[in-house]
Amino acid sequence: MGLREMKTAKKKEDIIRSAAKIVSRKGYHGATMEDIAAELLMTKGALYYYFDNKDDLVYHCHDLILSSAIKTLEDYLRSDVSSIEKFKKAVEVHVEFAITEKETFNMIIKPQQTFTEKRLTPILEKRQKYANIFDEIIQQGIDSGEFKITEVKMARMMILGALNWIQQWYLPEGKKSKKEIVDIYSDYLLKLLK
């Protein structure tokens, strides 16, 4: 990738992150391309150089966070460690994205409220790919005898539900550090699987 392409990719990512903050704050229908352009000190026309419309931009917000999380987990999934360690890493990654990418992550929770069918289908497929990584970790744990549960999908839904709830209560200035939260969640959620 040349310098020009790298600059364009960086600018698109900056736009995506700003858009995520505005949409998270104002809601999908309340946020406008003008709001996003103003936040970035751009003209609306310049914004349309990078994205076709608001739907396209918000779609890329979802895609950015899901793609990053999937890549991180897939890389670790192939490592030669126990299923318990893989699970702890999955919890850590999920908490990290939920906390550090809060605005973008918030929009992932209910994509059906945001997208038309054209955009919804690929996002739901990517979400399923992410969920499948948790299923695979759990199944590996069952196969190795580390986990004793029999309902992989049900366990995964409970786990992701608990992890997603962090969005509702986490405060950076709270009593627990991110590391402490990850450790507590990992310990408690592993009890569900054992």
Stockholm file with secondary structure:
# STOCKHOLM 1.0

chainA/1-194         MGLREMKTAKKKEDIIRSAAKIVSRKGYHGATMEDIAAELLMTKGALYYYFDNKDDLVYHCHDLILSSAIKTLEDYLRSDVSSIEKFKKAVEVHVEFAITEKETFNMIIKPQQTFTEKRLTPILEKRQKYANIFDEIIQQGIDSGEFKITEVKMARMMILGALNWIQQWYLPEGKKSKKEIVDIYSDYLLKLLK
#=GR chainA/1-194 SS CCHHHHHHHHHHHHHHHHHHHHHHHHCTTTCCHHHHHHHTTCCHHHHHHHCSSHHHHHHHHHHHHHHHHHHHHHHHHTSSSCHHHHHHHHHHHHHHHHHHTHHHHHHHSCGGGTCCHHHHHHHHHHHHHHHHHHHHHHHHHHHHTSCCCSCHHHHHHHHHHHHHTHHHHCCTTSSSCHHHHHHHHHHHHHHHHC
#=GC SS_cons         CCHHHHHHHHHHHHHHHHHHHHHHHHCTTTCCHHHHHHHTTCCHHHHHHHCSSHHHHHHHHHHHHHHHHHHHHHHHHTSSSCHHHHHHHHHHHHHHHHHHTHHHHHHHSCGGGTCCHHHHHHHHHHHHHHHHHHHHHHHHHHHHTSCCCSCHHHHHHHHHHHHHTHHHHCCTTSSSCHHHHHHHHHHHHHHHHC
//
